[in-house]
């Protein structure tokens, strides 16, 4: 078993815990007896979640796009008397549309949260985990990590970074007692698409219903994958098949299909 056991002073840091997959992962870890530290910008949502969790929770409202705020996060965890033995890098966002029509500030903000924050928090949390000889990291990517994503170019590339980065971490951490797992969900009904700029109806038209997995099932697969020490977790048989196919399909064939089907390019 590679998921650390709960301890009297340990905590699982869960970023993006105010909704969707992050909320459900926090609930699942709490069910297993872990104290959780909930991180996101929305204080009200975090406090409502903390109130329902039975194993204890701290709320640390943080803007992960802000580097000084991220830098102070571990000190705030320590001030609560907690040591992180689990890190869930779940926070993320996406822009939509062609890069030629993009807002540079929005693009860089997305990359700051989806890419830089992941590397930043891993760099800050892993030294302590390795020193103690115990810990688990889950970085949330996407099935978009396995293919180009015209219409969400920065998002897809960011998730490819998360996948490669976490696999490299797993190699480096071998024998340390610390594990690294990448979660690569397909479409999940969390409101993420709406925030990116396309409707649920548009997403469902582009992605068959058999690919959709609930946030609860994704969270359960994620935590069970960490427990088993899996390198990559892709919830749903159809999503696993699609990810495998995307990796071997020539880009000259794949790109026109992906470009035509993406709602952000219509």
Buried (B, 14 or more C-beta within 10 A) or exposed (E): EBBBEBBEEBBBBBBBBBBBBBBBBBBBBBEBEBBBBBBBBBEEBBBEBBEEBEBBBBBBBBBBBBEEBBEBBBEBBEEEEBBBBBBBBBBBBBBBBEEEEBEEEBBEBBBBBBBBBBBBBBEBBBEBBBEBEBBBBBBBBBBBBBBBBBBBBBBBBBBBBBBEBBBEBBEEBEEBBBBBBBBBBBBBBBEBBEEBBBEEEBBBEBBEEEBBBBBBBBBBBBBEBBBEBBBBBBBBEBBBEBBEEBEEEEEEEBBEEBBEBBBBBE
